[in-house]
């Protein structure tokens, strides 16, 4: 586009010089004034065309790359981080803390949620990542053209529409490119992860509890490849799970309370081990983990739930884990939240006022 614009402008310049040479002085003055105005407009148009081509990220996120589109399939309707919880129902983001609290609407028009210890995050209808302080009505723009975003102790990781992975660490305001292509990403509570096209899983950050799953117990610089054939990854305090392409769930890291079932129970596992089979989705909290099968059956283990995965609920569509509770949306679109060691009883009542956001 840039070379074509240059040739076109040179051609116009030649024609203008030819015409000016055959006009009288008064006509030449008027003609040159008119030409100057049109020339400025033409240059402005050419510059705009050049910027559009040089900055593909300025294009709409509807033009996702295949990698970005696959990452967008991991968009979450539930998010939990210790006591803070978010749920996305009918495009509305609901925020609450305890199972006894009535969720309130904080945002409209979202397609993904994530949460940290102090902020909520969402992807809005314009495919932008936005954030707000939990309990606040102030919403701020974070990043344009976002397919997926994850938040946690170390900061933020976002997959853009072109499939590239970007990061913003705690205390920083600028985003930086972290990897060329990612299908899924997760910010844990000490270690971070992403999955590259082809299923290779990468980790970075703390390794003292075996978070890498490759036998290392010392932090490595940058991203380290730690597993293959991964399709989803989640992590929390010192441990992580990933779901393999065949549906097997593998875990590594700290396992004092049993979020890895019997794998390294009582201390830690420094290598990935299979702890569940046949999963379509996974989630983990500080002390317990969840696996959802394609038929909607939800299995739970860890903490007061016990070491062996057990059936907790059926007809489930989406899951997430809090500090001491479980969150689910059933296939009828109802929101559930119940404490560990108990059974789900009644769906949460939702507060649905129209907000000013």
PAZAMAR-149170 format. One record per residue (C-alpha): residue number from 1; y, z, x. Coordinates in pm, whole numbers, plus 32768, in hexadecimal, padded with zeros to 4 digits. Example, Ala and Ser with C-alpha at 12.3 -4.5 7.8 and 13.67 -1.06 7.14 Angstrom:
PAZAMAR-149170
ATOM     k     py     pz     px
ATOM     1   7E3E   830C   84CE
ATOM     2   7F96   82CA   8557
end
This chain:
PAZAMAR-149170
ATOM     k     py     pz     px
ATOM     1   8000   8000   8000
ATOM     2   80F0   8058   811A
ATOM     3   80C0   7F09   81D0
ATOM     4   80DD   7E44   808B
ATOM     5   8221   7EF7   8033
ATOM     6   82AE   7EA6   818C
ATOM     7   8265   7D31   8167
ATOM     8   82FC   7D2D   800A
ATOM     9   843E   7DD9   807C
ATOM    10   846A   7CEC   81A4
ATOM    11   843F   7BC1   80BF
ATOM    12   8548   7C4A   7FD3
ATOM    13   8637   7C81   80F7
ATOM    14   8617   7B14   8166
ATOM    15   8662   7A8F   8008
ATOM    16   8793   7B71   7FE1
ATOM    17   882B   7AFD   812A
ATOM    18   87FF   7991   80C2
ATOM    19   88B2   79C8   7F76
ATOM    20   89D4   7A91   800B
ATOM    21   8A1D   797B   8105
ATOM    22   8A69   7886   7FE6
ATOM    23   8B60   795E   7F1C
ATOM    24   8CDD   798C   7F29
ATOM    25   8D76   7AD1   7FAE
ATOM    26   8DC4   7B71   7E56
ATOM    27   8C6E   7B0F   7DCE
ATOM    28   8BCE   7B89   7F0E
ATOM    29   8C69   7CE5   7EE3
ATOM    30   8BEB   7D0C   7D7D
ATOM    31   8A9C   7C7B   7DD6
ATOM    32   8A6D   7D68   7EFC
ATOM    33   8AC4   7E97   7E24
ATOM    34   89BF   7E33   7D24
ATOM    35   88BF   7DE9   7E32
ATOM    36   88F8   7F3E   7ED2
ATOM    37   88AB   7FF0   7D8C
ATOM    38   876D   7F27   7D53
ATOM    39   8709   7F50   7EBF
ATOM    40   871D   80CC   7EA6
ATOM    41   8646   80C5   7D6C
ATOM    42   8548   7FE2   7E15
ATOM    43   8532   80C1   7F48
ATOM    44   84FF   81F0   7E69
ATOM    45   83E1   8141   7DB3
ATOM    46   833F   80D5   7EF9
ATOM    47   8355   8237   7F85
ATOM    48   82B5   82C2   7E4B
ATOM    49   8195   81CB   7E68
ATOM    50   8161   8227   7FD4
ATOM    51   8158   839D   7F84
ATOM    52   8058   8366   7E70
ATOM    53   7F6D   82B3   7F5D
ATOM    54   7FA5   83A1   8082
ATOM    55   7F69   84D9   7FAF
ATOM    56   7E33   84A4   7ED4
ATOM    57   7E3B   8616   7E74
ATOM    58   7F70   85C7   7DA4
ATOM    59   7E94   84FB   7CBA
ATOM    60   7E03   8599   7B81
ATOM    61   7CD2   8676   7BA4
ATOM    62   7C2E   8598   7A9F
ATOM    63   7BE8   84B9   7BCD
ATOM    64   7AF2   85AA   7C69
ATOM    65   7A0F   8540   7D82
ATOM    66   7899   8565   7D44
ATOM    67   789C   86A2   7E1A
ATOM    68   79C4   8730   7D5B
ATOM    69   7920   86DE   7C0E
ATOM    70   77E2   8794   7C76
ATOM    71   78AE   88C1   7CE6
ATOM    72   795F   88C6   7B94
ATOM    73   780C   88ED   7AEA
ATOM    74   7803   8A4D   7B80
ATOM    75   793A   8ABA   7AC4
ATOM    76   7903   8C16   7A39
ATOM    77   7946   8CA3   78E0
ATOM    78   790F   8E09   7956
ATOM    79   7989   8EC9   7A87
ATOM    80   795E   9032   7AF8
ATOM    81   79DB   90F4   7C26
ATOM    82   7995   9268   7C1D
ATOM    83   7A44   92E4   7ADE
ATOM    84   7B09   91A6   7A98
ATOM    85   7A7B   909B   79B1
ATOM    86   7AE6   8F49   7926
ATOM    87   7A47   8E71   7819
ATOM    88   7AA0   8D10   77B1
ATOM    89   7A60   8CC3   7641
ATOM    90   7AED   8B92   758A
ATOM    91   7BE2   8B55   76A6
ATOM    92   7C6D   8CB9   7695
ATOM    93   7C4E   8DA8   77BA
ATOM    94   7C02   8F10   7752
ATOM    95   7C38   9037   783B
ATOM    96   7BAA   9198   7826
ATOM    97   7B10   92B1   78F4
ATOM    98   7A10   9390   7847
ATOM    99   7909   9331   7742
ATOM   100   79C6   9414   7651
ATOM   101   7B0E   9357   767A
ATOM   102   7B70   923B   7592
ATOM   103   7BB2   90FE   7662
ATOM   104   7D0F   906A   7644
ATOM   105   7D79   8F01   7664
ATOM   106   7E42   8EBC   77A0
ATOM   107   7E3E   8D41   77C4
ATOM   108   7E03   8C07   76F4
ATOM   109   7D7B   8AB3   7758
ATOM   110   7C9C   8B18   787C
ATOM   111   7B52   8A86   78F5
ATOM   112   7AE4   8B80   7A02
ATOM   113   7B19   8CEF   7A5A
ATOM   114   7AFD   8DC6   7B92
ATOM   115   7B6F   8F28   7BDF
ATOM   116   7BBA   900B   7D08
ATOM   117   7C10   917B   7D21
ATOM   118   7D7B   913C   7CC0
ATOM   119   7DA2   8FDD   7C2B
ATOM   120   7D0E   8EF0   7B2D
ATOM   121   7CE7   8D7D   7B75
ATOM   122   7CAF   8C4B   7A9D
ATOM   123   7CB9   8AD0   7A9F
ATOM   124   7DAC   8A5E   7994
ATOM   125   7DB5   8922   78BE
ATOM   126   7E67   8865   79D7
ATOM   127   7D50   88B8   7ACF
ATOM   128   7E32   89AC   7B89
ATOM   129   7DC1   8AFB   7C12
ATOM   130   7E9B   8C0F   7B83
ATOM   131   7EA1   8D88   7BB2
ATOM   132   7F2E   8EC3   7B16
ATOM   133   7F2C   9035   7B75
ATOM   134   7E27   90DE   7A9C
ATOM   135   7ECF   917D   7971
ATOM   136   8008   90AA   79A2
ATOM   137   80A3   8F8E   78DA
ATOM   138   8122   8ED1   7A0E
ATOM   139   8063   8D93   7A67
ATOM   140   809B   8CE3   7BB5
ATOM   141   8029   8B8C   7C2E
ATOM   142   7F41   8B92   7D5C
ATOM   143   7EC1   8A33   7DA2
ATOM   144   7EB6   88DB   7CFD
ATOM   145   7D83   8801   7CC3
ATOM   146   7C78   890F   7CCB
ATOM   147   7B0D   88DE   7C69
ATOM   148   7A9B   8A46   7CAD
ATOM   149   7B30   8B8B   7D33
ATOM   150   7A95   8CD3   7DA6
ATOM   151   7B41   8E1E   7DF6
ATOM   152   7AD9   8F57   7EAC
ATOM   153   7B17   904A   7FC5
ATOM   154   7B78   8F4C   80D1
ATOM   155   7C59   8E76   7FF3
ATOM   156   7C23   8D2C   7F3E
ATOM   157   7B4D   8BF6   7F69
ATOM   158   7B90   8ABF   7E99
ATOM   159   7ADE   8971   7E7E
ATOM   160   7BD8   885A   7E39
ATOM   161   7B9E   872A   7D5D
ATOM   162   7B45   865B   7E8F
ATOM   163   7A32   8756   7EE7
ATOM   164   7AE3   87F2   8012
ATOM   165   7ADA   896D   8044
ATOM   166   7C22   8A2A   8070
ATOM   167   7C67   8B96   80C2
ATOM   168   7D7D   8C94   809D
ATOM   169   7D34   8DDC   814C
ATOM   170   7DB6   8F2F   80DC
ATOM   171   7F1E   8F5C   814C
ATOM   172   7F5C   8DE6   816E
ATOM   173   8027   8D03   808B
ATOM   174   7FBE   8BAF   8112
ATOM   175   7E77   8AF7   80CF
ATOM   176   7DB1   8A58   81EA
ATOM   177   7C8F   8964   81E7
ATOM   178   7B47   8A15   8238
ATOM   179   7A38   8909   820C
ATOM   180   7A29   8798   81B1
ATOM   181   7937   87B4   808B
ATOM   182   78AC   88CF   7FB5
ATOM   183   77DD   88DC   7E75
ATOM   184   77FB   8A54   7E39
ATOM   185   78AF   8B78   7EDC
ATOM   186   78BC   8CF0   7EBE
ATOM   187   799A   8E00   7F4F
ATOM   188   78CA   8F39   7F77
ATOM   189   792F   909A   7FD2
ATOM   190   7927   9067   8149
ATOM   191   7879   8F17   8171
ATOM   192   78CE   8DC0   80E1
ATOM   193   77F0   8C94   8094
ATOM   194   77F6   8B24   803B
ATOM   195   76F2   8A18   7FF9
ATOM   196   7721   88BE   808F
ATOM   197   769E   8778   7FF6
ATOM   198   752A   876C   803D
ATOM   199   74FE   88E2   7FFC
ATOM   200   754E   897B   814E
ATOM   201   75D9   8ADC   8121
ATOM   202   76E9   8B61   820A
ATOM   203   775B   8CC9   823C
ATOM   204   7876   8D74   82F5
ATOM   205   7900   8ED5   8312
ATOM   206   7844   901C   8331
ATOM   207   76D5   9011   8394
ATOM   208   7688   9180   83D9
ATOM   209   75B0   91A4   829F
ATOM   210   74FA   905B   82D1
ATOM   211   75E8   8F8D   81FA
ATOM   212   759A   8E48   82B7
ATOM   213   7426   8E59   8270
ATOM   214   73C9   8DBF   83BF
ATOM   215   737E   8EFE   847F
ATOM   216   74DD   8F2C   850C
ATOM   217   758E   9079   84E8
ATOM   218   76CE   901A   859E
ATOM   219   77EE   8F4F   850D
ATOM   220   7805   8DE6   8588
ATOM   221   7946   8D1B   85B0
ATOM   222   7985   8C21   8498
ATOM   223   787B   8BA3   83A9
ATOM   224   770A   8BC9   8405
ATOM   225   75EF   8B04   835F
ATOM   226   74FA   8C05   82D4
ATOM   227   7416   8B5B   81D2
ATOM   228   73AD   8A0D   813D
ATOM   229   7371   8982   7FDC
ATOM   230   746F   8A6C   7F3B
ATOM   231   7515   8A16   7DF0
ATOM   232   75D3   8B59   7D9C
ATOM   233   7640   8C8D   7E60
ATOM   234   76CD   8DE2   7E00
ATOM   235   7711   8F1F   7EC6
ATOM   236   77A0   907B   7EB5
ATOM   237   77A2   91BC   7F84
ATOM   238   76D3   9167   80B6
ATOM   239   75D8   9084   8007
ATOM   240   75BA   8F22   7F82
ATOM   241   74D5   8E4D   7EAA
ATOM   242   74AA   8CD8   7EA0
ATOM   243   73EC   8C00   7DA9
ATOM   244   731C   8AEF   7E43
ATOM   245   7302   8995   7DAA
ATOM   246   71A4   89EB   7D2B
ATOM   247   7228   8B1B   7C69
ATOM   248   71B6   8C25   7D61
ATOM   249   72AC   8D42   7D9A
ATOM   250   72C7   8DC1   7F00
ATOM   251   737F   8EF6   7F7A
ATOM   252   73F5   8F90   80BF
ATOM   253   74CA   90B3   8137
ATOM   254   74F6   921C   80CF
ATOM   255   73FC   9298   7FCF
ATOM   256   742B   9410   7FA7
ATOM   257   7440   93F5   7E2B
ATOM   258   7353   92D3   7DF1
ATOM   259   742D   91A0   7DA8
ATOM   260   732D   90DE   7E78
ATOM   261   7207   9170   7DB4
ATOM   262   70FF   91EC   7EAC
ATOM   263   717A   9113   7FCE
ATOM   264   71F2   920A   80D7
ATOM   265   720C   931F   7FD4
ATOM   266   72AD   9462   804D
ATOM   267   7367   93C2   8170
ATOM   268   7398   924E   81AB
ATOM   269   72F3   90FD   81D4
ATOM   270   7378   9025   82EF
ATOM   271   72C5   8EE8   8279
ATOM   272   72B8   8E30   8130
ATOM   273   7190   8E8A   8055
ATOM   274   7120   8E08   7F00
ATOM   275   7158   8F10   7DF0
ATOM   276   7147   8E43   7CAD
ATOM   277   70C9   8CF0   7C33
ATOM   278   713C   8BF5   7B2F
ATOM   279   72B1   8C49   7B1B
ATOM   280   73C1   8B65   7A94
ATOM   281   74E2   8C51   7AEE
ATOM   282   7515   8D94   7BB2
ATOM   283   7610   8EB2   7BCB
ATOM   284   762D   8FF4   7C91
ATOM   285   76FE   912E   7C91
ATOM   286   7716   9254   7D7C
ATOM   287   75C2   92E4   7D21
ATOM   288   7509   91F2   7C3F
ATOM   289   74BE   907F   7C16
ATOM   290   7477   8F8C   7AFC
ATOM   291   73B6   8E48   7AD1
ATOM   292   73CE   8D65   79A2
ATOM   293   72B1   8C78   7952
ATOM   294   72E2   8B26   78A5
ATOM   295   7256   8BB0   775D
ATOM   296   736E   8CB4   774A
ATOM   297   729F   8DE0   77B9
ATOM   298   7369   8ECE   7894
ATOM   299   72BE   8FA1   799F
ATOM   300   7358   90CE   7A4B
ATOM   301   7300   91B0   7B73
ATOM   302   73A1   92B0   7C59
ATOM   303   7438   940A   7C2F
ATOM   304   73C1   94C1   7AF8
ATOM   305   731E   937E   7A7C
ATOM   306   7207   93A8   7B7B
ATOM   307   7186   92D3   7C98
ATOM   308   70B9   91D4   7BD9
ATOM   309   7174   90CA   7B0F
ATOM   310   7150   910E   799A
ATOM   311   71B7   9054   7862
ATOM   312   7307   90DF   77EB
ATOM   313   7377   8FEA   76DD
ATOM   314   731F   8E9A   7644
ATOM   315   73EA   8D75   75C5
ATOM   316   74EA   8D9C   76DF
ATOM   317   75CF   8C85   7756
ATOM   318   76A7   8D25   7869
ATOM   319   7691   8E62   793E
ATOM   320   7758   8F33   7A37
ATOM   321   7740   908F   7ACC
ATOM   322   783A   91AC   7AE8
ATOM   323   781F   92ED   7BB1
ATOM   324   773E   93AA   7ABE
ATOM   325   771C   92B7   799D
ATOM   326   76AB   915A   7939
ATOM   327   7772   9049   7889
ATOM   328   76DE   8F2C   77BC
ATOM   329   773F   8E1E   76C5
ATOM   330   7626   8DC2   75D8
ATOM   331   75DC   8C69   754C
ATOM   332   76A0   8CC0   7410
ATOM   333   77D7   8CF4   74E5
ATOM   334   77E0   8E6F   74C6
ATOM   335   784D   8F4F   75E7
ATOM   336   7770   9073   7654
ATOM   337   77B1   918D   774F
ATOM   338   76C8   92B4   7781
ATOM   339   7695   93C6   7889
ATOM   340   7577   93C3   7982
ATOM   341   7441   9475   7908
ATOM   342   748E   9426   779C
ATOM   343   7431   9309   76B2
ATOM   344   752E   9218   761D
ATOM   345   757A   928C   74BB
ATOM   346   76AA   91E6   741C
ATOM   347   7796   90D2   7495
ATOM   348   78F7   9133   74F9
ATOM   349   7A0D   910D   73FE
ATOM   350   7B17   9022   7482
ATOM   351   7C8C   903F   745B
ATOM   352   7D10   8EE4   7407
ATOM   353   7E8B   8EF0   73E2
ATOM   354   7F60   8DC7   7448
ATOM   355   8004   8E22   7592
ATOM   356   8146   8DA1   762A
ATOM   357   80A0   8D12   7760
end
